[in-house]
Amino acid sequence: MDCVQVPRTNLREEPIRKILISGAAGFIGAALAQRLPKDRTVKLLIDRIPEAELDPDFRKLIKRPDVYYLCIDLMDREAVSALPKDVDTIYHLAAVIGVEQVQRAPDRVLEVNALTALNIFHYARTLGNLRRVLFSSTSEVYAGTLKHFGIPVPTGENVPLCLEDVSTPRTSYALSKVYGEGVAFAWRHNYGIPITIVRYHNIYGPRMGFRHVIPQTFVKIAESDGKIEVPSPGHTRAFCYIDDAVEATIRCGESANTEGKIVHIGSSAEEIAIRDLVLRIADIMDRRIGSQTCRIRLARRRVDARTPQCSSG
Ligand SMILES: NC(=O)c1ccc[n+]([C@@H]2O[C@H](COP(=O)([O-])OP(=O)(O)OC[C@H]3O[C@@H](n4cnc5c(N)ncnc54)[C@H](O)[C@@H]3O)[C@@H](O)[C@H]2O)c1
């Protein structure tokens, strides 16, 4: 019998990867952890939610042998600096987000989002084998530019940013994310930390919670007594499904081409007006619009249907 020659490359084993996801119990973090390869990749999932309060899907995920869950508040610099030193990639997704939280506690948004970013980058400096820190930012950073100057569609990542009125709570979120982006670039400049910024645009899918327009519309329709109010019916948005967003996130975290870059993650495949979104959701729920069971009362507001709307996520 002929002896089969095994190519030498097959004999060499790839080193085990160690990937840290902050904010891992959240919508994007958990989906990302699910999607990363199972083989030879240890996932260190960090969130401040105690194990007893985690949802069943996430609990199932952290039972896998390649997954470790650590309940840590990333505001705690000492706890962060004590994390393992052999992590090679960090996806920093932890943040306080959502219109409700942003309106109620802008101080918390600024404090948590700024301090967690700082602590993560201080920690990143201590890692010997670091390949990338991916910082999650948002389309909301364009809100001020969009309102005051207008922006081209599709929008390039180099559009200058302009902050909306800093005295309004809503600005705190964009401000905290612009600050985080600045920290990432400063740590790259001063300490050579390899970074990528991703700006997510309207991601949707399972486990997204009820802070966003799609699940909120389902609830509004379910609870409606025949009509619902749609504040900005003509505003258009393009939604990106979580699986696509996560795939793009991993590519951004892995590709040499995205190092030192800002990358939009969203979809330009289908732009939909909020009015049409509501009608589509009503249809899925088998609720009739107009003369039948569910009536949409359109608020009278002048809107430009071509204007892309930034989300608060
Ligand atoms: N979902 C979107 O459409 C969207 C859009 C734009 C930007 N983003 C950004 O993407 C990232 C992930 O978003 P998401 O939708 O998964 O949010 P999410 O709220 O579902 O998840 C964020 C997680 O961070 C955790 N966290 C917050 N503060 C923490 C702290 N101090 N220590 C440890 N954990 C902490 C929370 O417990 C939560 O589980 C965020 O940074 C967000 O700003 C998301």
The ligand as an SDF file (V2000), in Angstrom:
LIG
                    3D

 44 48  0  0  0  0  0  0  0  0999 V2000
  -28.5060   47.3490   18.7180 N   0  0  0  0  0  0  0  0  0  0  0  0
  -28.2850   48.3070   17.8300 C   0  0  0  0  0  0  0  0  0  0  0  0
  -29.0390   48.4920   16.8500 O   0  0  0  0  0  0  0  0  0  0  0  0
  -27.0930   49.2060   17.9970 C   0  0  0  0  0  0  0  0  0  0  0  0
  -27.0030   50.3420   17.1590 C   0  0  0  0  0  0  0  0  0  0  0  0
  -25.9020   51.1810   17.3090 C   0  0  0  0  0  0  0  0  0  0  0  0
  -24.9020   50.8780   18.2300 C   0  0  0  0  0  0  0  0  0  0  0  0
  -25.0050   49.7830   19.0330 N   0  0  0  0  0  0  0  0  0  0  0  0
  -23.9110   49.5480   19.9930 C   0  0  0  0  0  0  0  0  0  0  0  0
  -23.5880   48.1620   20.0100 O   0  0  0  0  0  0  0  0  0  0  0  0
  -23.2720   47.7530   21.3420 C   0  0  0  0  0  0  0  0  0  0  0  0
  -24.1330   46.5680   21.7280 C   0  0  0  0  0  0  0  0  0  0  0  0
  -25.4970   46.9520   21.6000 O   0  0  0  0  0  0  0  0  0  0  0  0
  -26.6830   45.9910   22.0720 P   0  0  0  0  0  0  0  0  0  0  0  0
  -27.8680   46.3190   21.2600 O   0  0  0  0  0  0  0  0  0  0  0  0
  -26.1940   44.6050   22.1570 O   0  0  0  0  0  0  0  0  0  0  0  0
  -26.9250   46.5740   23.5450 O   0  0  0  0  0  0  0  0  0  0  0  0
  -27.4670   45.8110   24.8420 P   0  0  0  0  0  0  0  0  0  0  0  0
  -27.9870   46.8530   25.7760 O   0  0  0  0  0  0  0  0  0  0  0  0
  -28.3710   44.6940   24.4550 O   0  0  0  0  0  0  0  0  0  0  0  0
  -26.1290   45.1830   25.4560 O   0  0  0  0  0  0  0  0  0  0  0  0
  -25.2270   45.9590   26.1860 C   0  0  0  0  0  0  0  0  0  0  0  0
  -24.7460   45.1080   27.3560 C   0  0  0  0  0  0  0  0  0  0  0  0
  -23.7400   45.8500   28.0450 O   0  0  0  0  0  0  0  0  0  0  0  0
  -23.8520   45.5170   29.4120 C   0  0  0  0  0  0  0  0  0  0  0  0
  -23.2090   46.5390   30.2300 N   0  0  0  0  0  0  0  0  0  0  0  0
  -23.5580   47.8410   30.3280 C   0  0  0  0  0  0  0  0  0  0  0  0
  -22.7660   48.4630   31.2010 N   0  0  0  0  0  0  0  0  0  0  0  0
  -21.8860   47.5290   31.6580 C   0  0  0  0  0  0  0  0  0  0  0  0
  -20.8280   47.5730   32.6050 C   0  0  0  0  0  0  0  0  0  0  0  0
  -20.5150   48.6810   33.2760 N   0  0  0  0  0  0  0  0  0  0  0  0
  -20.1290   46.4350   32.8520 N   0  0  0  0  0  0  0  0  0  0  0  0
  -20.4470   45.2760   32.1940 C   0  0  0  0  0  0  0  0  0  0  0  0
  -21.4490   45.1850   31.3010 N   0  0  0  0  0  0  0  0  0  0  0  0
  -22.1630   46.3000   31.0410 C   0  0  0  0  0  0  0  0  0  0  0  0
  -25.3610   45.4460   29.6540 C   0  0  0  0  0  0  0  0  0  0  0  0
  -25.6640   44.7110   30.8270 O   0  0  0  0  0  0  0  0  0  0  0  0
  -25.8500   44.7840   28.3560 C   0  0  0  0  0  0  0  0  0  0  0  0
  -25.9800   43.3820   28.5250 O   0  0  0  0  0  0  0  0  0  0  0  0
  -23.4740   48.9700   22.2430 C   0  0  0  0  0  0  0  0  0  0  0  0
  -22.2270   49.5430   22.5230 O   0  0  0  0  0  0  0  0  0  0  0  0
  -24.3240   49.9090   21.4000 C   0  0  0  0  0  0  0  0  0  0  0  0
  -24.0400   51.2510   21.7030 O   0  0  0  0  0  0  0  0  0  0  0  0
  -26.0870   48.9460   18.9360 C   0  0  0  0  0  0  0  0  0  0  0  0
  1  2  1  0
  2  3  2  0
  2  4  1  0
  4  5  1  0
  4 44  2  0
  5  6  2  0
  6  7  1  0
  7  8  2  0
  8  9  1  0
  8 44  1  0
  9 10  1  0
  9 42  1  0
 10 11  1  0
 11 12  1  0
 11 40  1  0
 12 13  1  0
 13 14  1  0
 14 15  2  0
 14 16  1  0
 14 17  1  0
 17 18  1  0
 18 19  2  0
 18 20  1  0
 18 21  1  0
 21 22  1  0
 22 23  1  0
 23 24  1  0
 23 38  1  0
 24 25  1  0
 25 26  1  0
 25 36  1  0
 26 27  1  0
 26 35  1  0
 27 28  2  0
 28 29  1  0
 29 30  1  0
 29 35  2  0
 30 31  1  0
 30 32  2  0
 32 33  1  0
 33 34  2  0
 34 35  1  0
 36 37  1  0
 36 38  1  0
 38 39  1  0
 40 41  1  0
 40 42  1  0
 42 43  1  0
M  CHG  2   8   1  16  -1
M  END
$$$$
